[in-house]
């Protein structure tokens, strides 16, 4: 078993899909469609799922909905170790509550943003991760300073790892240089690809997993790309990456939730609408996403 493959001792590795949440036209959660989606992703070559992330619109869910999404994912996956719920919240007590719920459901790991209600200093960030880590479920840090305004620098991540608070990081900055600095400062901390459009760069820089967006629409094609990239098979990976990149770039844009859901709809999955404050795509953006999706289909991706 390679270091870049999912396994029960490090269940945050491999391809963990940040799942979009199918909504009905009245914006209620379609749990049956979500369960079917989880099963389809795993059957199509993905290793696990990440419910209640930004792509899953967790900020718009009620507590009851958020808890049921996790239970639905675990039941559909058939193995809680393959489920990494997002447990981010404004307060550490609430984030710990969601980590406890994940532990009760049998999840193998959780994904946690730093405090994001304000620009927290390092002391506050470390206390936040320490509190959630006390639950006992392995914590994957999520570094997204673009949206949270709190940057988990390689130095801070190394200290969080030394604290025993995190086992891995979902790196979303797009700055590939950080991969090498992080490997120097915290060689035992697992690096996970956090943005679809730097997959090849981070894979060749030592990433051992991918918390992925576009496998929601193209799981098999994305799985082939990931495995070739982490294996260093550039002859296979580069053409696949080039073919998919116009689509993968939408994962890093403001409209990423609507875009991925549209791609799901185009390929015959159930993406559906998004809840406010996310609004429908403009005609120009919708046309661009649709064209990129149809190109991927024409290129043979599925």
C-alpha positions in Angstrom: 0.0 0.0 0.0 1.6 3.3 -1.0 1.8 6.4 1.1 -0.7 8.2 -1.2 -3.4 5.5 -0.8 -6.3 5.6 1.6 -5.9 3.2 4.5 -7.6 2.7 7.9 -4.6 4.0 9.9 -4.5 7.2 7.9 -8.0 7.6 6.5 -7.5 11.2 5.4 -5.2 10.1 2.6 -6.2 9.3 -1.0 -9.1 11.1 -2.7 -11.6 12.5 -0.2 -14.4 14.3 -2.1 -15.7 17.5 -0.6 -19.3 16.6 -1.4 -21.8 19.0 -2.8 -25.2 18.6 -1.2 -28.1 18.0 -3.5 -31.1 20.3 -2.8 -34.6 20.1 -4.1 -36.2 23.0 -5.9 -37.7 24.2 -2.6 -34.1 24.2 -1.1 -34.7 21.3 1.2 -32.0 18.7 1.5 -32.5 15.6 -0.7 -30.9 13.0 1.6 -31.7 10.1 -0.6 -29.9 11.8 -3.5 -27.0 12.5 -1.3 -26.7 8.9 -0.1 -26.8 7.7 -3.7 -24.1 10.3 -4.6 -21.8 9.1 -1.8 -22.2 5.5 -3.0 -21.5 6.5 -6.6 -18.4 8.4 -5.7 -16.9 5.4 -3.8 -17.9 3.0 -6.6 -16.2 5.3 -9.1 -12.8 5.2 -7.6 -12.8 7.8 -4.8 -11.7 6.8 -1.3 -14.0 8.8 0.9 -16.2 11.9 1.4 -16.0 15.2 3.2 -19.6 16.3 4.1 -20.3 19.7 5.6 -17.5 21.6 4.0 -18.0 24.9 2.1 -19.0 22.9 -1.0 -21.6 21.2 1.2 -23.0 24.6 2.2 -22.7 23.8 5.9 -23.1 27.5 6.8 -26.7 27.4 5.6 -27.7 24.2 7.4 -29.7 23.9 10.6 -28.1 21.8 13.4 -30.5 19.0 12.6 -29.6 19.0 8.9 -25.9 19.2 9.6 -26.0 16.2 11.9 -28.2 14.2 9.5 -25.9 14.8 6.6 -23.0 13.2 8.5 -25.2 10.2 9.5 -26.3 9.8 5.9 -22.8 9.9 4.6 -21.6 7.2 7.1 -24.5 4.9 6.3 -24.1 5.3 2.6 -20.3 4.8 2.8 -20.7 1.7 4.8 -17.6 2.6 6.8 -17.3 5.7 9.0 -13.6 5.8 8.5 -14.2 6.9 4.9 -16.1 10.0 6.2 -14.3 13.3 7.2 -16.9 15.8 8.2 -16.2 19.5 8.3 -16.5 20.6 11.9 -15.8 24.3 11.4 -17.7 26.8 13.5 -17.3 30.3 14.9 -16.6 29.1 18.4 -14.3 26.3 19.6 -17.1 24.8 21.8 -19.3 24.5 18.8 -16.5 23.0 16.6 -15.8 20.5 19.4 -19.5 19.7 19.5 -19.4 18.8 15.8 -16.2 16.8 16.3 -18.0 14.8 19.1 -20.9 14.2 16.7 -18.5 12.9 14.1 -16.8 10.6 16.7 -20.2 9.3 17.7 -21.0 8.5 14.1 -17.7 6.6 13.7 -15.9 9.0 11.4 -12.2 8.5 10.7 -11.2 12.1 10.8 -12.5 15.7 10.8 -11.7 18.8 8.8 -11.3 22.1 10.8 -10.8 25.7 9.7 -9.1 28.1 12.2 -11.3 30.5 14.0 -12.9 32.7 11.3 -15.2 35.1 13.0 -12.3 37.4 13.4 -8.6 37.4 12.5 -7.3 35.2 15.3 -3.7 35.4 16.5 -1.5 32.3 16.8 -2.3 31.8 20.5 -6.0 31.7 19.7 -5.5 29.4 16.7 -3.5 26.9 18.7 -6.0 26.9 21.5 -8.8 26.3 19.0 -7.2 23.3 17.5 -6.1 21.9 20.9 -9.7 22.1 22.1 -11.1 20.2 19.1 -8.3 17.6 19.1 -9.3 16.6 22.7 -12.2 14.8 21.2 -9.8 12.2 19.9 -10.7 12.1 16.3 -7.7 13.0 14.0 -7.9 16.6 12.9 -7.1 17.8 9.4 -6.4 21.6 9.4 -7.9 23.6 6.5 -5.8 26.5 5.4 -7.8 29.0 3.4 -6.6 32.5 4.3 -8.3 33.9 1.2 -11.7 33.4 2.9 -10.9 33.2 6.6 -8.1 35.9 6.8 -6.2 33.6 9.1 -3.1 32.1 7.4 -1.8 28.8 8.7 1.8 29.3 7.6 4.2 26.4 7.4 5.7 27.5 10.7 2.3 27.6 12.5 1.3 24.3 11.0 4.5 22.7 12.3 3.7 24.0 15.8 0.2 22.8 15.6 1.6 19.4 14.6 4.1 19.5 17.5 1.2 20.3 19.8 -0.4 17.0 18.7 -3.5 18.9 17.4 -3.4 18.0 13.7 -2.4 15.1 11.5 -2.6 16.8 8.1 -3.4 20.0 6.3 -5.7 20.8 3.4 -3.6 23.5 1.6 -5.7 25.9 -0.4 -3.4 28.9 -0.9 -2.2 27.8 -4.3 1.4 28.6 -3.2 3.3 25.4 -4.1 6.4 26.7 -2.4 4.8 26.1 0.9 4.8 22.3 0.3 8.6 22.2 0.4 8.9 24.4 3.5 6.3 22.4 5.3 8.2 19.2 4.5 11.3 20.7 6.0 9.6 22.0 9.2 7.1 19.1 9.8 8.1 16.1 7.7 5.5 13.8 9.5 2.6 16.2 8.7 0.6 15.0 5.8 0.0 17.5 2.9 -3.3 17.3 1.2 -4.2 19.0 -2.1 -6.8 21.6 -1.3 -7.5 23.3 -4.6 -8.2 21.3 -7.7 -6.2 23.5 -10.1 -2.9 22.9 -8.4 -3.3 19.2 -8.2 -0.3 18.3 -10.3 2.0 20.8 -8.7 1.2 19.7 -5.2 1.2 16.0 -6.1 4.7 16.2 -7.4 5.7 18.2 -4.3 4.8 15.3 -2.0 1.0 15.5 -1.3 -0.5 12.2 -0.1 -4.1 13.1 -0.5 -6.6 15.3 -2.2 -9.7 16.9 -0.7 -11.4 17.3 -4.0 -14.2 19.3 -5.6 -14.6 18.2 -9.2 -14.8 14.5 -8.6 -18.4 15.3 -7.7 -19.0 15.4 -11.5 -16.0 13.4 -12.9 -14.9 10.9 -10.2 -13.3 8.4 -12.5 -11.4 10.9 -14.6 -10.2 12.8 -11.6 -9.1 9.5 -9.9 -7.0 8.6 -12.9 -5.4 12.0 -12.8 -4.7 11.9 -9.1 -3.1 8.4 -9.1 -0.9 9.2 -12.1 0.2 12.5 -10.5 1.1 11.1 -7.1 2.9 8.2 -8.8 5.0 10.6 -10.8 3.6 9.3 -14.1 3.8 12.6 -15.8 3.3 11.1 -19.3 -0.2 10.1 -18.2 -0.9 13.0 -15.8 0.0 16.0 -17.9 -2.5 15.3 -20.8 -5.2 14.6 -18.3 -4.5 17.7 -16.3 -4.4 19.9 -19.3 -7.6 18.5 -20.6 -9.4 19.1 -17.2 -7.8 22.3 -16.1 -10.3 24.7 -17.6 -12.8 22.9 -15.4 -10.7 22.5 -12.3 -10.0 26.2 -12.1 -13.7 26.8 -11.2 -13.0 25.1 -7.8 -10.9 28.1 -6.8 -13.4 30.8 -7.8 -16.0 32.5 -5.8 -18.8 30.6 -7.6 -17.3 27.2 -7.0 -20.3 25.7 -5.3 -22.7 26.8 -8.1 -20.2 25.8 -10.8 -19.6 22.3 -9.5 -23.3 21.7 -9.0 -24.0 22.9 -12.6 -21.3 20.4 -13.8 -23.1 17.7 -11.9 -26.4 18.6 -13.5 -24.8 18.6 -17.0 -23.4 15.1 -16.6 -26.6 13.8 -15.3 -26.1 13.9 -11.6 -28.2 15.8 -9.1 -26.5 19.1 -8.2 -29.5 21.4 -8.0 -29.7 24.9 -6.6 -27.8 26.5 -3.8 -29.1 28.2 -0.7 -28.8 32.0 -0.2 -26.7 34.0 0.0 -25.3 32.1 -2.9 -27.1 33.3 -6.0 -27.6 31.6 -9.4 -24.7 31.9 -11.9 -24.8 34.8 -14.4 -25.5 33.7 -17.9 -21.8 34.4 -18.9 -20.4 32.2 -16.1 -23.0 29.5 -16.6 -22.1 29.4 -20.3 -18.4 29.1 -19.5 -18.8 26.3 -16.9 -21.2 24.5 -19.2 -18.7 24.7 -22.1 -15.9 23.4 -19.9 -18.0 20.6 -18.6 -19.1 19.5 -22.1 -15.6 19.7 -23.3 -14.5 17.3 -20.5 -17.3 14.9 -21.5 -16.3 15.1 -25.1 -12.7 14.4 -24.1 -13.9 11.1 -22.6 -13.9 12.0 -18.9 -16.5 10.6 -16.6 
